[in-house]
Amino acid sequence: MRVPDVFDELHRRCRAGQPVALATVVATWRSAPQPPGAAMLVDTAGTVTGSVSGGCVEADLYERARQVLATGVPELVHYGVSDDEAYAVGLTCGGMLDVFVQRIDGDALAQLDAVAVARQAGEPAAIVTCVAADAGDASDPAGRLGRRLVLAGRQVTGSLGDDRLDDAVAADALGLLAAGHSGVLRYGYQGQRRGSGLSVFVAAYATAPRMIVFGAIDFAAAVARIGSFLGYRVTVCDARPVFATGRRFPEAHEVVVRWPHRYLRDEVDAGRVDGRTVVCVLTHDPRFDVPLLALALRQPLAYVGAMGSRRTHDERHKLLREAGLSAEQLDRLASPIGLDLGGRTPEETAVSVAAQIVAARWGGTGRPLAVVDGPIHRAS
């Protein structure tokens, strides 16, 4: 799920010396409408930017944000559903969420500047905030609530109030950042991952996951467009320079003229693909797609799909088996690519491909929600 990003507006307001209240979803349960990291800003004029629930709790949270903005005292708010409170704040989706509300002003500018520089350079960054601090009956005895630790590039700035704790949190936050996830980590006061004490939220500003589309055809233009819409950094690659042009693929972040398998090999060797990367092979030409798929299916990628008819699929499987791929590796290939939506145009086909990628990411079935039991939003 693509999380709405309010960082640029937050940074702009901070640079202009305008304090804001930042409300961030830090934890969710069941069918919550937004994932951890979704955020909403409220400024001194009452202007709202972003969303934490798609409208369910914003009215109540708006008033809390105005109070935090005025007092400077942060607050962790829990929204849940029971028979008594289901309509009190409008959270009728059956989910629960914790939202941390804090005031951000000029004191945070240096930290936000560091994150902005990292983002502009295409490097991952994270802001770690203490969202709960207690020890028995003593609430936040060390005054740590709202303190921040910032990881940007290779730099770690700020402090949660204890060097040992800072080291432990920074190491754990790097793990979340590498996976591209935001989430809560819990510690004892000296940094141990146990006991009562501190809860910190890691807001991960990871680099965008990659979508690599092989085959400079009309279908590739539509897939690139929807991939960019979903938040992927899209590359279109084809060996034919007459077709692989930026003019034909304006939605792609880059267009590469290379033999597909050679390009992918170089990207793998350089560490520029990872477990979030999706690969769409639209060439349906064995000269291109067999060596490419033989390489792609041996990598721990999020998704590998290939276009082609049933006949092309059968012949491709035969050639890939002859290339030494195992049954388990071949089972990872989504071929023919996409879900059965009955579409025909490039745009309709792109929706089919995107739907299958989303289902693969979240463990969806691809079936109509009307005939599926259980929560609508699956756990990350």
Buried (B, 14 or more C-beta within 10 A) or exposed (E): BEBBBBBEBBBEBBEEEBBBBBBBBBBBEBBBBBBBBBBBBBBEEEEBBBBBBEEBBBEBBBEBBBEBBEEEEBBBBEBBBEEEEBEEBBBEBBBBBBBBBBBBBEEBBEBBBBBBBBBEEEBBBBBBBBBBBBBEEEEBEBEBBBBBBBBBEEEBEBBBBBEEBBEBBBEBBBEBBEBBBBBBBBBBBEBEEEEBBBBBBBBBBBBBBBBBBBBBBEBBBBBBBBBBEBEBBBBBBBBEEEBBBEEBBEBBBEBBBBBBBBBBBEBBEEEBBBEBBBBBBBBBBBEBBBBBBBBBBBBEBBBBBBBBEEEBBEBBBEBBEEEEBEEEBBEBBBBBBBBEBEBEEBBEBBBBBBBBBBBBBEEBEBEEEEEEEEBEBEEE
